[in-house]
Amino acid sequence: MTALLEGRAAIVTGAGSGVGRASALRFAQEGARVVCADIDLAGAKETSRLIEAAGGTAFAVACDVSREDDVVAAIAATVERYGQLDIMFNNAGIPTPRLGAKLEDHSVAEFDRLTSVNLRSVFLGSKYAVLQFKKQGGGGVILNTGSVAGLVAWGGAAYSATKGGVHQLTRSVAIEGAPFGIRANAICPAGMPATNFMTTGGLPDDADAREATTREVGASHPLGRPITAEDCAQAAVFLVSDQSANVTGVLVPVDGGYVAR
Ligand SMILES: NC(=O)c1ccc[n+]([C@@H]2O[C@H](COP(=O)([O-])OP(=O)(O)OC[C@H]3O[C@@H](n4cnc5c(N)ncnc54)[C@H](O)[C@@H]3O)[C@@H](O)[C@H]2O)c1
């Protein structure tokens, strides 16, 4: 059987951990040549090492996705090394800085940081990917990581607003890109206590806290278990491959039925 992404050149942002690492590994398994982009270069290098150890092709770049120069440089490095860009997975994101913080608990600086890392990043990644795709004569796939928090409201207003923005940007880019054969979709995960996301947001980084959160998060999903980075990676492979050649502008919940209720 042919690999689904044979020969494709793919950038994965946030590839140093969680969904990004799992997706970078799956893309490489399917034959893609992967660029592991992350603000945490050591994490990105480790993902690249894991890909190469499994017989795949990858390299790591340091990239702060909220910085225009870094995003431009990551795409330039991809084109220089692989000759093209076929897949842009804008996945990197951060949680609200304090677990349970309400809208009024956020300073303006904290809100600006959330929007820069979660939304401006997707604007930048999509803008420069579209420019590169058009330079190549059209085609190309954008995938963004949104969230169930951008589909339904449960609180977490500041973070949720950034993901709602990601969703609308995804659909609009799909419409603008369609005449050029450019597709854009998003995955919208529900709770993933096993990635580093929740500890970044202030969940204590110990086994007891993780276990309690895993139980609580799992119970909130109709299928009864937490979402894993690998669940997201499987959906991501479908959405960046030709198996979804006629799918664009969709927001795919990877949520164990959370938003279906
Ligand atoms: N974990 C969850 O419960 C959950 C739920 C819904 C959506 N998401 C979304 O999934 C995506 C991936 O999160 P994860 O759970 O894998 O978290 P994670 O913390 O394990 O991974 C995030 C990665 O992004 C990187 N990153 C952070 N800021 C960056 C920046 N400015 N530039 C480049 N890289 C940066 C981190 O270094 C890290 O490697 C995020 O967009 C997040 O909002 C997560």
Ligand as a Chemical Component Dictionary entry (heavy atoms), coordinates in Angstrom:
data_LIG
# 
_chem_comp.id                   LIG 
_chem_comp.type                 NON-POLYMER 
_chem_comp.pdbx_formal_charge   0 
_chem_comp.three_letter_code    LIG 
# 
loop_
_chem_comp_atom.comp_id 
_chem_comp_atom.atom_id 
_chem_comp_atom.alt_atom_id 
_chem_comp_atom.type_symbol 
_chem_comp_atom.charge 
_chem_comp_atom.model_Cartn_x 
_chem_comp_atom.model_Cartn_y 
_chem_comp_atom.model_Cartn_z 
_chem_comp_atom.pdbx_ordinal 
LIG N1  N1  N 0  -4.259 19.665 25.630 1  
LIG C1  C1  C 0  -5.515 20.015 25.527 2  
LIG O1  O1  O 0  -6.366 19.711 26.381 3  
LIG C2  C2  C 0  -5.978 20.772 24.300 4  
LIG C3  C3  C 0  -7.352 20.831 24.038 5  
LIG C4  C4  C 0  -7.789 21.516 22.898 6  
LIG C5  C5  C 0  -6.871 22.106 22.054 7  
LIG N2  N2  N 1  -5.537 22.042 22.340 8  
LIG C6  C6  C 0  -4.613 22.677 21.389 9  
LIG O2  O2  O 0  -3.732 21.695 20.888 10 
LIG C7  C7  C 0  -2.522 22.335 20.429 11 
LIG C8  C8  C 0  -1.333 21.519 20.891 12 
LIG O3  O3  O 0  -1.323 21.490 22.301 13 
LIG P1  P1  P 0  -0.767 20.233 23.127 14 
LIG O4  O4  O 0  -1.889 19.730 23.957 15 
LIG O5  O5  O -1 -0.022 19.329 22.212 16 
LIG O6  O6  O 0  0.220  21.026 24.122 17 
LIG P2  P2  P 0  1.780  20.894 24.445 18 
LIG O7  O7  O 0  2.026  21.957 25.464 19 
LIG O8  O8  O 0  2.130  19.485 24.780 20 
LIG O9  O9  O 0  2.483  21.283 23.068 21 
LIG C9  C9  C 0  2.507  22.598 22.587 22 
LIG C10 C10 C 0  3.825  22.856 21.866 23 
LIG O10 O10 O 0  3.756  24.194 21.341 24 
LIG C11 C11 C 0  4.995  24.826 21.591 25 
LIG N3  N3  N 0  4.835  26.276 21.627 26 
LIG C12 C12 C 0  4.285  27.041 22.607 27 
LIG N4  N4  N 0  4.381  28.338 22.286 28 
LIG C13 C13 C 0  4.979  28.402 21.073 29 
LIG C14 C14 C 0  5.383  29.462 20.228 30 
LIG N5  N5  N 0  5.174  30.750 20.553 31 
LIG N6  N6  N 0  5.985  29.161 19.055 32 
LIG C15 C15 C 0  6.229  27.867 18.716 33 
LIG N7  N7  N 0  5.896  26.828 19.488 34 
LIG C16 C16 C 0  5.288  27.098 20.657 35 
LIG C17 C17 C 0  5.460  24.244 22.934 36 
LIG O11 O11 O 0  6.864  24.445 23.112 37 
LIG C18 C18 C 0  5.041  22.798 22.807 38 
LIG O12 O12 O 0  6.063  22.018 22.227 39 
LIG C19 C19 C 0  -2.595 23.774 20.946 40 
LIG O13 O13 O 0  -2.964 24.627 19.885 41 
LIG C20 C20 C 0  -3.701 23.732 21.990 42 
LIG O14 O14 O 0  -4.347 24.978 22.112 43 
LIG C21 C21 C 0  -5.076 21.379 23.439 44 
# 
loop_
_chem_comp_bond.comp_id 
_chem_comp_bond.atom_id_1 
_chem_comp_bond.atom_id_2 
_chem_comp_bond.value_order 
_chem_comp_bond.pdbx_ordinal 
LIG N1  C1  SING 1  
LIG C1  O1  DOUB 2  
LIG C1  C2  SING 3  
LIG C2  C3  SING 4  
LIG C2  C21 DOUB 5  
LIG C3  C4  DOUB 6  
LIG C4  C5  SING 7  
LIG C5  N2  DOUB 8  
LIG N2  C6  SING 9  
LIG N2  C21 SING 10 
LIG C6  O2  SING 11 
LIG C6  C20 SING 12 
LIG O2  C7  SING 13 
LIG C7  C8  SING 14 
LIG C7  C19 SING 15 
LIG C8  O3  SING 16 
LIG O3  P1  SING 17 
LIG P1  O4  DOUB 18 
LIG P1  O5  SING 19 
LIG P1  O6  SING 20 
LIG O6  P2  SING 21 
LIG P2  O7  DOUB 22 
LIG P2  O8  SING 23 
LIG P2  O9  SING 24 
LIG O9  C9  SING 25 
LIG C9  C10 SING 26 
LIG C10 O10 SING 27 
LIG C10 C18 SING 28 
LIG O10 C11 SING 29 
LIG C11 N3  SING 30 
LIG C11 C17 SING 31 
LIG N3  C12 SING 32 
LIG N3  C16 SING 33 
LIG C12 N4  DOUB 34 
LIG N4  C13 SING 35 
LIG C13 C14 SING 36 
LIG C13 C16 DOUB 37 
LIG C14 N5  SING 38 
LIG C14 N6  DOUB 39 
LIG N6  C15 SING 40 
LIG C15 N7  DOUB 41 
LIG N7  C16 SING 42 
LIG C17 O11 SING 43 
LIG C17 C18 SING 44 
LIG C18 O12 SING 45 
LIG C19 O13 SING 46 
LIG C19 C20 SING 47 
LIG C20 O14 SING 48 
# 
